[in-house]
Amino acid sequence: MEIRVIENKNLKAKPDKNALGFGKYYTDYMFMLDWYSDKGFTDPRIIPYGPIEFDPASLVLHYAQETFEGLKAYKTADGRILLFRPDMNAKRFQKSNERLCMPVLPEEDFIQAIVELVKKEQDWIPDLPGTSLYIRPFMFAYQPKLGVHAAEHYKFLVILSPVGSYYKEGLQPVKIYVEDQLVRAVKGGTGFAKCGGNYASSILAQMKAEEMGYSQVLWLDGVEHKYVEEVGTMNVMFVIDGKIVTAPLEGSVLPGVTRDSMIQLLKDKGYTVEERKLSIQELIASAKEGKLSEAFGTGTAAVISPIGTLAYKDEVFFNNPQIGEISQMLYDTLTGIQTGRLEDKFGWTYEVK
């Protein structure tokens, strides 16, 4: 793509790197690209960050045709800028768009848009431990026309946000509540796609959990309310009898980039990883019998989120306030690779030059 640049004459002051939080601040520029049914993708541009004007009849506002991704840029100790597996995000974005009947952006264009924007905004990448530049690519139906159908005009954007830890408490065990009434996703639906509707439907259970003092929700399958699937915004893994168990990718679970990376790291370290159905009853039994030694969520935002408390039907059956040995190893190894402190023998990092 030949990307034109519109300069921003009102640059913002950088936020305090010690108090970034997550998703609170945004950089000076954003990337924008349009797609029309009769033209295809057109006019790639980097423009000043700011509001977008919407027609009240824009299709996304009524029928939720929208997809997004999430990845990060890291600054190494020697000043290099690294992305982590952007090709996987590009491919997942394509699959999400196919499911929602939206234009499929070529992988090379997806990565180029991110690279050029990150290069433009490289001074915004924080360099303190645990910080990074969060990258949010997304696409939505822009055409103003009421009616449930695919749009003829879409916009693809990329915005950037300097971030610290996803959780205020940092890398500390979180409290999880098992939801057995509400449903997040079913096979044949959009559970495997990264689209806003999946997250909107999860908010009610999240609010319910927070009212009871829990940080996240563990979802069960949408048919039998029996098998463990995801934790809120993360994939989830359990260490049972020394083996790592996680839900299989069968259409209702998001194929996480961090999930895939953790599985490869675990196997490389000699652990047995089982991608299989795990019933809540088996999980409870393993906890009561002392076989469940660790539980943790995995995702781009938090990387690793150790689970310290797991509650089901008002009963706490797993309570471990300490970060587990495997959880700590995975966090240290993956963040070490992402930030260039450890060797990347998997070829996961992508240097922005």
C-alpha positions in Angstrom: 0.0 0.0 0.0 1.0 3.6 -0.6 0.0 5.2 2.6 -0.5 9.0 2.7 0.1 10.9 5.9 -1.8 13.9 7.2 0.3 15.7 9.9 -1.2 16.4 13.3 -0.6 20.1 14.3 -1.8 19.5 17.9 0.4 16.9 19.4 -0.5 15.8 23.0 1.7 15.6 26.0 2.8 12.0 26.8 1.2 10.5 29.9 3.1 9.5 33.1 4.6 6.1 32.2 4.2 5.1 35.9 0.4 5.5 35.8 -0.7 4.3 32.4 -3.4 1.8 33.4 -5.0 0.1 30.4 -6.9 1.8 27.5 -6.8 5.2 29.1 -4.6 7.1 26.7 -4.3 7.3 22.9 -1.5 8.4 20.6 -1.6 11.4 18.2 -2.3 9.4 15.0 -4.5 6.6 13.7 -4.6 4.5 10.5 -7.7 4.5 8.3 -8.6 2.5 5.2 -11.9 2.3 3.3 -13.5 -0.6 1.5 -16.3 -0.1 -1.1 -18.1 -2.9 -2.9 -17.3 -1.4 -6.3 -13.7 -0.3 -5.5 -12.3 -2.7 -2.9 -9.8 -1.3 -0.4 -8.9 2.3 -1.1 -7.2 5.4 0.3 -4.9 4.1 3.1 -3.9 7.0 5.3 -2.4 7.9 8.7 -4.4 10.8 10.1 -4.6 12.7 13.4 -6.4 10.7 16.1 -9.9 12.0 16.6 -13.7 11.4 16.4 -15.3 9.8 13.4 -18.5 11.2 12.0 -21.3 8.6 11.8 -24.6 8.7 9.9 -27.3 7.6 12.5 -28.3 4.8 10.0 -24.7 3.4 9.8 -25.2 -0.4 9.7 -22.7 -1.1 12.6 -24.9 0.9 15.0 -27.9 -1.3 14.3 -26.6 -4.8 13.4 -23.2 -4.9 15.0 -21.1 -5.9 12.0 -17.7 -5.3 13.6 -14.5 -7.1 14.2 -11.3 -6.3 16.0 -7.8 -7.5 17.1 -5.4 -6.8 19.9 -1.6 -7.0 19.9 1.3 -5.1 21.4 4.6 -3.3 20.4 7.5 -3.5 22.9 10.6 -1.5 23.2 13.7 -3.6 24.0 16.6 -2.5 26.2 18.7 -1.7 23.1 16.0 0.4 21.6 14.5 -2.0 19.1 10.8 -2.2 18.5 9.2 -5.6 18.5 5.7 -6.9 17.6 4.6 -10.3 18.7 3.2 -12.7 16.1 1.3 -10.1 14.0 0.8 -12.7 11.3 -1.5 -14.7 13.6 -3.6 -11.7 14.4 -3.9 -11.0 10.7 -5.1 -14.5 10.0 -7.5 -14.5 12.8 -8.9 -11.1 11.7 -9.5 -12.6 8.2 -11.4 -15.6 9.8 -13.5 -13.2 11.9 -14.4 -11.1 8.9 -15.3 -14.1 6.8 -17.7 -15.2 9.6 -19.4 -11.8 9.7 -19.4 -11.4 5.9 -17.0 -8.5 5.9 -14.1 -7.7 3.6 -11.0 -9.8 4.1 -7.9 -7.6 4.4 -4.7 -9.2 3.0 -2.2 -10.2 5.7 0.6 -8.0 4.3 -1.7 -4.9 4.3 -2.8 -5.6 7.9 0.8 -5.9 9.1 2.0 -2.9 7.0 -0.7 -0.6 8.4 0.4 -1.5 12.0 4.1 -1.2 11.2 3.8 2.2 9.6 1.6 3.6 12.3 3.9 2.2 15.1 6.9 3.8 13.3 5.1 7.1 13.2 4.3 6.8 16.9 7.4 5.1 18.2 8.0 7.9 20.8 4.8 6.7 22.5 6.1 3.2 23.3 6.8 3.1 27.0 9.9 1.4 28.2 9.3 0.6 31.9 8.9 -3.0 32.9 5.4 -4.3 32.3 4.5 -1.5 29.9 3.9 -1.7 26.1 2.0 0.0 23.3 -1.3 -1.7 22.8 -2.5 -2.0 19.2 -6.2 -2.1 18.3 -7.0 -2.8 14.6 -10.8 -3.0 13.9 -13.3 -2.9 11.0 -17.0 -1.9 11.0 -19.9 -1.5 8.6 -20.1 2.3 7.8 -22.8 2.4 5.1 -26.0 4.2 6.2 -28.8 1.9 5.2 -31.3 0.1 7.5 -31.7 -3.6 6.7 -29.9 -6.8 7.8 -27.4 -7.4 5.1 -23.7 -7.0 4.4 -22.7 -3.4 3.9 -21.2 -1.8 0.8 -18.9 0.5 2.7 -16.6 -0.5 5.6 -13.8 1.3 7.5 -10.7 -0.3 8.8 -8.8 1.5 11.5 -5.8 1.0 13.8 -5.4 3.0 17.0 -2.6 2.8 19.6 -2.6 3.1 23.4 0.4 3.1 25.8 -0.5 0.7 28.6 0.7 -0.7 31.9 -0.7 -3.8 33.6 -4.2 -4.9 32.6 -5.2 -5.5 36.2 -4.6 -2.8 38.8 -3.2 -5.4 41.2 -0.6 -6.5 38.6 0.5 -10.2 38.4 -1.5 -11.4 41.3 -4.0 -14.3 41.6 -7.5 -13.2 40.6 -10.9 -14.4 41.9 -13.1 -16.2 39.3 -16.8 -17.0 39.4 -18.2 -19.9 37.3 -21.3 -18.8 35.3 -23.7 -21.7 34.7 -26.8 -19.9 33.6 -25.9 -17.2 31.0 -24.3 -18.3 27.7 -21.3 -16.7 25.9 -21.1 -18.8 22.7 -22.2 -22.0 21.0 -20.8 -24.0 18.1 -21.9 -22.5 14.8 -22.1 -19.0 16.3 -19.4 -16.4 16.5 -17.5 -17.7 19.6 -14.3 -18.2 17.5 -14.5 -14.7 16.0 -13.2 -11.6 17.7 -16.2 -9.4 17.4 -17.8 -6.9 19.7 -21.1 -8.9 20.1 -19.3 -11.7 22.0 -18.1 -9.2 24.6 -21.3 -7.2 24.8 -23.2 -10.4 25.7 -20.7 -11.2 28.5 -21.1 -7.9 30.4 -24.2 -9.0 32.4 -22.3 -12.0 33.9 -19.3 -9.8 34.5 -21.3 -7.3 36.5 -22.9 -10.2 38.4 -19.5 -11.6 39.3 -18.1 -8.2 40.3 -21.0 -7.6 42.6 -20.0 -10.8 44.4 -16.4 -9.7 44.6 -14.9 -11.6 41.7 -12.7 -10.3 38.9 -13.7 -12.4 36.0 -16.2 -15.0 34.8 -15.5 -18.6 33.8 -17.9 -19.6 31.0 -19.2 -23.1 30.5 -20.4 -24.5 27.2 -23.7 -23.0 25.8 -25.5 -26.3 25.3 -25.0 -28.5 28.4 -23.6 -25.8 30.8 -21.1 -28.5 31.7 -17.7 -28.0 30.0 -15.2 -25.3 30.8 -14.5 -22.9 27.9 -13.1 -19.4 28.6 -12.5 -16.9 31.3 -14.0 -13.5 30.4 -11.4 -11.9 28.0 -9.0 -14.9 28.2 -8.4 -18.5 27.4 -8.0 -20.6 30.5 -5.7 -23.5 31.5 -5.6 -25.8 34.5 -2.7 -27.9 35.9 -4.2 -31.2 36.9 -1.9 -34.0 38.0 1.0 -32.2 36.4 -0.7 -32.0 33.0 -2.0 -28.8 31.5 -5.6 -29.0 30.4 -7.4 -26.4 28.2 -10.5 -26.3 26.1 -10.3 -27.5 22.5 -10.9 -25.1 19.6 -14.2 -26.4 18.3 -15.9 -23.1 17.2 -17.0 -21.6 20.5 -13.6 -20.7 21.9 -11.4 -17.9 20.7 -8.2 -19.2 19.1 -5.9 -17.0 21.2 -2.5 -16.0 20.1 -1.2 -16.1 23.6 -2.9 -19.5 24.1 -1.1 -21.0 21.1 2.2 -19.5 22.3 1.7 -20.9 25.8 1.0 -24.4 24.5 4.1 -24.3 22.4 6.2 -23.1 25.3 4.8 -25.8 27.6 5.5 -28.5 25.2 9.0 -27.2 24.6 9.6 -27.3 28.4 8.5 -31.0 28.4 5.0 -30.6 29.8 2.0 -32.6 28.6 -0.8 -30.4 27.2 -4.3 -31.8 26.7 -6.7 -29.8 24.5 -9.9 -31.6 25.5 -13.3 -31.2 27.1 -13.0 -30.6 30.8 -16.3 -30.8 32.8 -16.9 -28.5 35.7 -17.5 -31.7 37.8 -14.1 -33.1 36.9 -12.5 -29.8 37.7 -14.2 -29.6 41.1 -13.2 -33.2 41.9 -9.6 -32.6 40.9 -9.6 -29.5 43.2 -11.1 -31.4 46.2 -8.7 -34.3 45.7 -5.7 -32.0 45.6 -4.9 -32.7 42.0 -5.5 -29.2 40.7 -2.3 -27.3 41.5 -2.6 -24.2 39.3 -5.1 -22.3 37.1 -4.5 -19.3 34.9 -5.9 -17.3 32.1 -3.9 -16.3 29.0 -4.4 -13.3 26.7 -2.7 -10.4 24.9 -3.8 -7.8 27.5 -2.8 -9.5 30.7 -0.4 -12.2 29.2 -0.9 -14.5 32.2 -3.5 -14.0 34.9 -3.1 -16.5 37.7 -6.4 -17.7 39.2 -6.3 -17.7 43.0 -9.9 -18.4 43.7 -12.5 -20.4 41.8 -16.1 -20.4 42.9 -19.0 -22.4 41.7 -22.6 -22.3 43.0 -21.5 -20.1 46.0 -18.8 -22.6 47.0 -15.1 -21.9 46.7 -13.4 -25.1 45.7 -10.0 -23.8 44.7 -8.1 -21.2 46.8 -4.4 -20.6 46.1 -3.3 -17.1 46.9 0.2 -17.7 45.4 1.4 -17.5 41.8 2.1 -21.0 40.7 5.5 -22.2 39.4 4.2 -22.9 35.9 2.3 -19.6 35.7 5.4 -17.6 36.7 7.6 -19.5 34.3 5.2 -18.9 31.4 4.9 -15.2 32.2 8.7 -14.7 32.5 9.4 -16.7 29.4 6.8 -15.1 27.1 7.4 -11.5 28.3 11.2 -12.2 28.0 10.7 -13.1 24.3 8.3 -10.3 23.6 10.7 -7.7 25.0 13.9 -9.1 23.5 15.4 -10.2 26.9 15.3 -13.9 25.9 16.1 -15.7 22.8 13.2 -16.1 20.3 13.9 -19.6 19.0 10.3 -19.8 17.7 10.6 -16.8 15.4 7.6 -15.1 16.9 8.9 -11.5 17.1 8.7 -9.1 14.3 11.1 -6.1 14.3 9.8 -2.7 13.2 12.7 -1.1 11.5 
